[in-house]
């Protein structure tokens, strides 16, 4: 346990600052001076772990530079054919690249589906730097690849599969797994195939997103991932089988120690599986040796082994959750469960221990956690453990050896899947299934971790739960309170989405939600899960800020780049009122959205509509008459926020700007530039009248329209206006009384 804590402390210090890490050396010297043996041992371990992590990280660099690349690459990991997109991790001259290629025909798609790990491809493409998160507190793809020791995206223009193969033994294991997943997908019933693939081989990519999200809301999605529970069940099954076959315990143990690493590799070697396998090997090996190995010792040993082989693993979400829950169950769980006589109460306590021990990690990485998961795990754990998992193993066994008998387990498993999904879809409609916590800041995160330790300490001592949960709940609630107001221009690419948060959560308003235009594609080109601005950008940004409901969502006009993400946002964030301009509902995109949001109160407005909340005022000054949802029909809002006048202009063009020149409310300190900086907007007369000190432009990096146009930039600069652009700075955040900050800082 001491070693694990030392490693965590060392990595945190190295990541924060080398000066803080060097401070550990000072503490070690002090420990020597005061002759504290335990402190000397602890700080020595911390320094060794820190130096090891620093050295490993220092070796993680690339020999290549931005530019063209031509040569033969080897398929190494993560082969994916998704519609007309081919992705894989490849090896070239000893370095890993994340490769992507646009398939040109259905025939080529089928050809690439037959590729295996170890195959060589002759490619011609460009090396690009992976992108960072453009919005604050979002997933950082560059860091993610860096921790996999990948420094470049290889965008391939031309590709040719070669006849030669350079498959290692590890590639052969991956190819076996790939062939099994293909067999499951093609030969099993489409309803049970995703569950068999997930429970046996750890592949969750074929599970329908709606079903996956239902499990996620209920807090039982972890059951679809291979974990210690699966490994322990496998061990129990094989022990029973070998015992029936007359094997001695020693021989059985040796067979298990040999087989478990292979199973680990076949399932993708994710952190929970690696932990469970190493622990099982330690505990099984302990029976062969004249030493007693405890669960805690096995857990700590697995922690050290994983860290030594891959120091970056400690930064992975799966690793953090797996070890946090395991340490909590071993250290506190046993003491707590000793006092429990009921099996039902015991299951409830284990579920509660798992939830509380992972609550800080869930809040930091996912911005929410399931409130009801504590209770629903009692239903789903037995269903998956004793019905679906054994049936999955039986199904895969018969699929490979006796396919004629597949119908029996398939029928039973289909019944179990139907019951599981129907129950999940029904229960996830309950209110308050999840608690949106936002991403806690450093101080709040440390406070939360301390309160979690405090909770377990006093639960062990007193046996009481509720009173010690209250401080944790208060800490989580504080994290959702926006103490100072903010205006955020969310970077949604080529589109608009503006978030306004008033101080002390007095109001949350969103102007547009971004989106993209989807063109009709041939069936083979369609991706399984198309990218969605609403689902993949706007919703995570809102949740990271602790937002679970929007007081008013204003759609300025009925164009996809301003509202296509509306339906997806509504699925995850409660909208209390939807506002749009009169006539906007005549366009198909708005008609469909209103049908999908039939349970949301709506209001069609024209100039004159306004609202006040505290010191903040909002007034719609355009359109003055019913329109058709076009650019010039955009809702224009004049707002007073933090004592400054703001003008939000949607996509208005010069005709509407001309009509607004006589309106005194267009004068503003801060202007959200119309139509992404198009040359058809932001005329000289309009800018002269608005007199903006600061101009904000929302547009996509390298967009095909060339926004913002040079003419527009020249007009704003000649007026002495400071320009901030999302394509250059990412998310633009204005904090009341403080000023601007940016997502790419």
N, C-alpha and C positions, 0 to 999 in steps of 0.2 A: 504494500500500500504506500509506503514511504517513497519507493522508487517512482511509482506512478505520479504522485504529487510533485516530486522533484522534476520529473520530465515536463509536466504541464507548466509548472512555474518557469522552467528554463525556456521553453518555447515562447511563452507569453512575453518574457523579458526581451528575448532576441527580436521578436516581431515588433515590439513597441519601440525599443531603443537599445543600442549597444551600451549606452551609458548606464542604463538601469541594470543591464546584465552585469556590467563590470562592478556595480555596487554589491552584487552577490559575493564577489571576491573579497570586498571589504568586510562583509558579514562573516565570511569564512575565517579571516584573520582574527576578528573579534572573538569568534567561537574558540579558536586556538588559545587566545589570551586568557579567556575565562574557563578554559579546560572543560568545555561542554562537549562530551564525546558524541552525543546524539546530534547536536547541531553541526559539529564538524562533519559527521558522516552525511547529513542531509545536504549541506551546502556544497560538499565535495561532489556528491551525485548530481546536484543541480548544475554545477559548473561543467562537469563532464558531458552531461546531456546537452547543455547549451552550446558548448564548443562543437560537439558532434553535429547538431542541427545546423549551426552556422556554417561549418565546413561543407556539409551536404548541400546547403542552399547556395553557397558560394560557387560550387561546381556546376550549378544548373544554369548554363548559358549556351548560346548558339554560335555556330561557326559561319552561319549564312547571313545574308543581308537582303533587304527588300529588292525585288527585281525578278527577272525571268529565271525559270528552271526547266531544264530538259534532261531526261534520263530515265533509267529503270528504277521503279520503286517496288517495295514488297508490301503486300497487304498484311497488316499486323494485328489490327483489332477494330471492333466496332463497325463491321460491314453493314450498311443500311441502304436498301433500295426503297425509296419512298416516292411513289409517283414517278415524275421525270427527274428526280434528284438521286444521285449516288454519293454516299459519304463513307469514308473509312479513315482510320488512322494508318499511316504508311511509314515505312522505314526507308531512308535514303542516306547512304554514307554514314550509318550509325546514328542518325538523328531522326526523331519522330516529327511528322507533319500531320495536321488535320486536313485531309483532302476532300474537295467537293467537286462535282461535275454534273452538268446538265445533260441528261440523256436526250438523244435526238429522235429516237423512234421506239416503238413498242418492241421491235425485234431486238434492238440494242438493250432494252430493259431486261428482256428474258435472258440475253447473253450474260449480262452482269449479275443476274440472280444466281447464275451457276458458278460464279467465282468463289474461291476458297482462300482461307488464310494461308499465307506462304506463296500465293501466286504472284507473279511479277507483271507489272504494267509499264509500258513505255509512255511517259506523259510529257506534255508541254504545257506549262502554265506559269502563273505568277505567284510569288510569295508575298503575303500581306500580313501585317501585324494584327492579331486578334483584337476585337473591340472591347473597350471597357464598358461598365455600366454608365449609361448617359443620364440616368435619373438616380437621385440619392437613395442609398440603402437598398439597391437592387442587385440582382445576381451579376457578378463580375466574371464574364466569360474569359477574359484574359488571365485572371488569377486562377480560374478553374483549370485552364489548359497548362498554365505554368506549373501547377502542382502535379500535373501528369508529365512534366518535362517536355511540353510541346510549346514551341515559341512562334510557330508560323502557321497561317492558313495557306494551303496550296490550292488556289483556284485554277482548275485545269481547263484548258481550251481544247486540247486534242489528246486523245487517249487510245492506246492500242494494247489489248491483252497479249502477253507473250506466252509461248508454249512452256517455258521453263518454270520450275517450281522450287522454292527455297524453304520448304516447310520444316520447322523444328518440331521437337516432340510436343512443345507447348501449342504450336499451331495445329498439330494433329488432334489434340484434345479439344481445341476450339472448333475445329472442323466437325468433330463428332457431335459436339453440342449443337452446332449450326444445322447439321443434317437431322438431328432429332427434333429440333424446333420446326424445321420445314415439314417433317413427317407428321408432327402433331397438327400443324396448321392445315395440311392438305387432307389428312385421313381421318381426323376426329371430327365429331360434331362441332359446328362453329360456336355453339354456346359453351361447351365444356373445354374446348381447346385452349382458350386463354388462361383458364385456371390451372390446367395441367402444366402448361408452359411456365406459369408463374411459380407454382408450388414445387415443381420438380427441378426446373432449371433456372429459376430466378429471373425469368424474362416477363416483364409486365407491359411490354409495348403493344400487345394485341388486345388488352382489356379496353373496352369502350370507355371513353372519357366520362360519360354521364354516370356509369356504374362506379368508376374509380373515384369520382368526386363525391358520390354518395357515401362510399366507405370512408373517405377522407373526413367528411363532415361528422360521421359517427365515431371517428377515432379508432377504427378497426382496420385501416388500410395496411398497417404493419403486418397483418396476417397473410397478405399477398406476397410478402417478401420472405425469403428463406432466412431463418434466424436460429437461435439456439434451441427453440422449441422443436423445430423441424429436425435438427441434428440429433437431439436427444431421443426423439421418437424413432428415427432411423436406427440409432444405436440399440434401443430397446427391442426393435423388431428383429434386427440381425442377431442379437444375443439370444433371443428366444428361438430363432431358427437354428442357429448353430448348436444350441443346447439340445434341441430335438434331434439333430443329426448326430449327436454323441460326441461333439468336440469338447475338449477340456477347456477350462477357463483361460489357461495361459495361451493356448493356440488361438482361441477366439479373440483374445486381447491383441495378439500379434496381427491377426487378419484385419481387425478393426483399425489398428494404428496404420496399417498399410493402405487401407481403402479410403479412409477419411480425407487425406490430402487430395486424392484423385477426385473425390466427390466435390471437394471445395473448389477445385479448378474448373470442373464441369459446370458449376453453378455460377461462374463468373467471379469467384473469389472476392465477394463484397465483404466489408468490414465485419458485420454481424456473423457471417458464416466463418470467416477466418478466426474470429474470437472463439466461437463455439467449438470449432474443430481443434484448435490448439488446446483449449481447456479439456476437451474430451480425451485427447491424446495424453495429456498430463495425468489426468485422473485414472485413465485406463492403464497407462504405464506404471503408475504408482502401485497397482496390484501385482505387477511383475517384480518390483523392487522391494527391498526391505525398508522402505521409507513410506511414511504416510503423507500424502499430498492433499491439502485442503482445497476447497473450492476457491477461497480467497487467494491462496498461493498460485493456483492454476490461472486465475483471472489476471493477477499481477504479472505472471510470467508471459501470458499471451500479450499483454499490453506492451511489455518490453520488447518482445520478439517482433511485433508489428512495427513498433517505432524504429527498431534497428534496421529492418528491411525497407521500410518506407516512412521516413520521418514526417512527410507531408500528410500521412494518414490521420494524424492527430487533428488536422484541420477539416477533415471530412465530416459531414453531418451524420452519416451512418455510424462512423466510429464513435463520435461523441454521444449519440443517443444510446448505442449498444452498451458502451462501458458505463455511462451514467446510470442506466437502469440496472445493469448487472451488479454494480457496486452497491446500489441502494438495496436491492433484494438480498444480497449476501450479508451486508453489514447490518441493516436494520430489519429487513424482512423476517429473518429467522427469529429475532428477539420478539418482534411484534406478533408473529404468527403462533408463537408458543402459547400465548394466552387465549387463542381462539380455538373453539371446539367444533364450530360449524363449518362444513366444507364450503357452503355458499358465502359465508362471511369471509372465509379465508381467500376465496377467489376475488371477492370485492376488494379486500385489503391489498392483494397483489396488484390488482388493476390500479388502485389508488397510488400505491408506491411507484409504479411505473410512470403514471401520469405526472405526479409531482416531481419526481427525479429528473424528468425530461422537459419540464415546463419552461425553464430558462432557455434551453436550446431551441425548442419549438418557437418560442416568442422571437428569438433573435433571427432565426433563419426563415421561418414561415409566417411570422407576424400574427399567428393565431394558434389556438389549440382547441381540441374538442372537449366541451364541457360534459357531454353525455357519454363519452368513451369509457369512463370508469364503470358505468352500468352496462353498456351494451357489449363490452368485452366478455362479460359473464355469459352472454348468449352466443357470441360469435367464436370465442376461443374453443369451446367444445365442438361446435359445428365444423370448424376447419380442422381441428386437431384429430378428432375421432371419427369423422365421416369423410370430409373432402380430401384431406391429405392421404389417408390410407387408400381411398378410391383412386386417387391420382397415381399412386405407386402401382396399384393393381392394373390400372389402365395402360400405363407406359410399359409394364411387363408384358401384358397381353398384346399390345400393339406391335412389339418387337418379336414375340415368340409364338403367340397363339391368336392372331388377329380375328379368327373365326368366332372367338368367345367374347369379343369386345362389347357386344350389344348389352350384356347383362350389367357390367359396372357402369356403362355409358348411360343406361336408362336411370339407374339409381342416382348417379352423380348429377344428371340433368335435373332430376327432381330436387336435389339438394341445392343446386345453383339457382333454380327458379325460386325456391323458398328464400334463399339468402338475398338475392337481388330484389325480390318483391318487398321483403322486409326492410331492406336498406332504403329503397326508393320511398317507402311509406314513412319510415322514421325520420328521414332527413328533411321532411317537410315541417317537422316540429320547429317551433320558434326557439331561438337561443341554443342551437346545437353546438355552435362554436363561439368562442370569445376572441374577438379581434383585439390584440394587445398592442399592435405596432411594434417596431423594433426598439427595444430599450437602449438608452444611451449607456456609456460605460459605468457611470455611478449607479444608475438604476439596475443595471445588469449585475453588478457586484452585490448590491443590496438584495436583489432577488436570490442570488446564490446563497448568501448568508442566511436569509430567511428560510430557505429550503432546508439547510443544515439544522437550523433552529427547530424547524417543524419536526424533523425526524428524531432529533435528540429528545424533545419533550414528549413525542408520541411514544417512544420507547420507555421513557421514565413513568409517564402518567397513564398511558393507554387512551388518552383523550385526543380526538382528532379535530373537531370543528373549531375550537377556540384558537388553535395554532394555525389553522388555514386562513383566518381573517387577515393577519399581516401580509400574507402572500397575495391575497385578493386586493388589498389596498394598494400594494406596490404595483400590481398589474393595472389597476384602475388609474393610478397617477400617471402611468406611461401613456395613457390615451388622452390625457388632458393637454390641450395646446395652450400653454400659458401666455404666449405672445402670438399675435395674429400673423398670418403668412399669406402671400400670394405666390402661387407656383405656376410657371409656364411649363407644363409637363412636356418632355421631349417625346412626341409620338411619331417622329419622322415627318413626312410631308402631310401635315394636318394640324389641327388645333385641339388643345385641351388645357383649360385653365382652372386651377383649384384655388378657391378663396376660403381661408379659415379665419374666423374671427376669434379674438382672444377668449380664453376660458370656455371654448367649445360653444359659444353663443350662436354660431351659425356656420354651416358648411355648404358652400355653393360651388357648383361645377359648371363652367361654360364650355360646352362641346366635349366630346370624348374621343375624337380622332377616328381613324378608320382607313380602310383602303378599298380600292375598286377591284372587285373580282370579275375577271373576264371568263367567259365560258371556255372550258378546256375539254379535250378528249378524255375519256374515262381513264385511260392508262396513265395520264399525266397528273391526275388528282392525288394530292397528299392525303394520308390517313387523317392527320390533324393539322389543317391549314393554320398558319400563323394568324392570330387575331390581336389587333391593337387593344381592344377592350379587355380581353382575357389576359394577354401576356404582358401588357404595359400598364394600362390605366388602373386596373384592379389591384395588382401588386403594389403600385405606387400609393394608392389610397390606403391599403391595409398596412403598409409600412409606416404610415403616419397615424395609425390607430383609428382610422375612419371605417365605421361599419354602416353608416347611413348618411345620405345626402339630403339636406333640407330642400334645396331647389337645384334641379339640373336643367340648364338652359341650352337648348339646341338652337344655335343662331340661324341656321338654314338647312335645307334638306339635301346636302351633298355628302357623299360617302366619307370624305376626308375629315368631316366634322361630326358624323353621327353613326357611322357603320358599327362602331364598337358599343353602341348603346345597349343592345339586347344582352350582350355578354356581361357588361357591367352590372346590369339589373339582376343577373342570376346570382351574383355574389355580394352585392352592396344594395341595401334597401334605399329606394328613391321615394322620398315623401311627396314630391311634386315635380312633374315634368312640364316645362314651359317651352313653347315654340311660337313662331310668328304665324299670325293668321294667314291661311292659304298654303302653309308649308305641308299640310296633310294631303294636298293634291298630288304630290309626287309619290311614286311607288315605295321608295325606301322608307318614307315616313309612315305611309299606310301600314306597311308590314311591321314596323317598329311599334306603332300604336296598338296593333292587334296582339303582338307579343307581350306588351306591357299593359294589358287590359285591367290589371289590378292596381295600376298606379294612377293617382289623381293627376289630371292634365289641365293645362290652361293655355289657350291661344291668346296672344297679346299683340297690341300695337303700341305706338308711342303714347306715353302718358301713364303706362303702368309703372308702379314704383313700390319699393318696400324699404323699411328702416329697421335696423337692429342695433340698438345701443348708439354708438357714435358713427356707425357706418350707414350710408345711404346709397341706394341704387335706383336709377331712373332710366327707363327705356326711352330713347329719343328717336328711334327709327326701327321699323318702317312706320310710315304714317297711314298707310292704307294696305288692304289685303293684297298679298302677292302670290307668287307661285313657288316659293322656296328656293329662288335663285340667289346668286351672289348679292345683288342689289336689294334683295328682300331680307338681308341679314338683320338680326336683332343687334342694335347698337346700344351699349349701356354706358352711361356716365355714372361713376361711383366715387364716393368720398371714403377713402380708407387711410387710416393712420394720418389724418390731417392733410392728405394729398389727393388731388383730383386725378382719377384714372379714366381712360377712355378705351373700352373694348369694342372693336369695330367689326368682328366677324370677317366676312370676305367682301365688304362693300367696295365698289369701284368708283370711278370719278363722277358718275352721274349722281349717285347718292351723296358723295362728298360735297358736290356742288349744292345739292339741296339742303345740306346741313350747315352751310357757311354762315347763315344768319342766326343759327341757334347758339346762344352764349354758353350752353352746357358742353360744347365740344372743346372748349379750352381745357387743357389738361397738363399736369406735371409729367405723367407717364402715359404713353400711347402704345397700345397693342396694335402694331401696324396691320392694315387690312390686306387680305388675300396673300399672305406669306411673302410680302415684298414684291408683288407683281408690278410691272410697269403700268398696268391699267388702274392702279390705285396709288394713294399717297401723292396727290398732285401738289404742286408748289403752293397754290392758293390755300389748300386744306391745311398743309403743314404750317404755313404762316399764321393761320387762324388758331390752330391748336396750340402752337408754341410748346411742343414737348421738350422737357429737359432730357428725358430718357425715352428711347423707342425700343420696343421689344418685338422681335420677329421670330415666328415659329415656322421652321421649314426643315426639310430632310437633307441629310448630307448627300451632296452630289445628285440632287433631284433632277429629273429629266426636263423640268420646266425652266431651269436656270434661276430659280428663286434663291435669294432676293436679287432683283435685277439691278444693274449698275446705276441706272437712272434714278431708281428709288433711293439707293444708298447716297448718291450725290445730293439729292434733294434734302434728305435728313441731315447730312453732314453740313451742308451749306447753312442750315438753320441752327447749327451748333448743338444738335441733339446727340447724346451719347447712345450708341447702338449696341444692344445685346442680342445675340442670335443663338437659337438652340442648336443649329448645325455646327457652330463653333464651340459652344460652352455647355451643351447638354441642357439639363433642366435649369431654368432660371428661377431662383427663389428670393423673394423679397420678404424679409422679416421686419415686422413693425418695430420702429425705433432703432433698428440696426442697419438696414440696407440690404444690398444684394449679395448673394452667394450663388455658386453654380455647381451643377452635377459633375462636371469634369475637373473640378479643382483637385 
